[in-house]
Amino acid sequence: MANKLYQEILDNIPEKNKRFYRISMDIVDQIFDYLRKKNMNQKDLAVKLGKKESEISKWLYGNHNFSIKTIAKIETALGENILLVPLFNKQDMPIKKGLRQSIVNSGKENKVIYKPRKQKSMIAEKKVKYRKK
């Protein structure tokens, strides 16, 4: 009975919330790994960030919504990358006239997809000002 109720509750959690918690916990795991690797603790990280240890504790044991700025500060303090975002060199991308280019990350590599550009109407509305004679 309890397992069925638990599963029902779990099934009703929106996918975006599940993703948020998974990503948040992955970030926390990464921070803990770097702290262990550098023989540091939460207090050391708090000192480097100019924060209270209690705030760092809340980040690492709660479901803190890490901003990009916060992650960048932590990365700087630890001297390690927490997030790895694939970079795409636009100079390597071929250009085709009349097409809009979209970059899609397919997991292993970035792909360029070409779509027709939205064309402006050929008939433009002309606004005419009349002068009084």
Secondary structure, 3 states (H helix, E strand, C coil): CHHHHHHHHHHCCCHHHHHHHHHHHHHHHHHHHHHHHCCCCHHHHHHHHCCCHHHHHHHHHCCCCCCHHHHHHHHHHHCCCCCCCCCCCHHHCCCCCCEEEEEEECCCCEEEEEEECCCCCCCCCCCCCCCCC
